[in-house]
């Protein structure tokens, strides 16, 4: 079964998950830190060491949940 990221995002939002890019959805509890990248983008460093790109489009939603 295939599902769009938008529908997955909608289904997971009530549990606190947030979309951080076209291809990634995370829970703020697993975010260790945000690291600056080029052109206004940032990297999201997770507690397990995984580094994902946070796009400018989705930055505000994640920052709001981390505040």
Secondary structure, 3 states (H helix, E strand, C coil): CCCCHHHHHHHHHCCCEEEEECCEEEEHHHEEEEEECHHHCEEEEECCCCEEEECHHHHHHHHHHHC
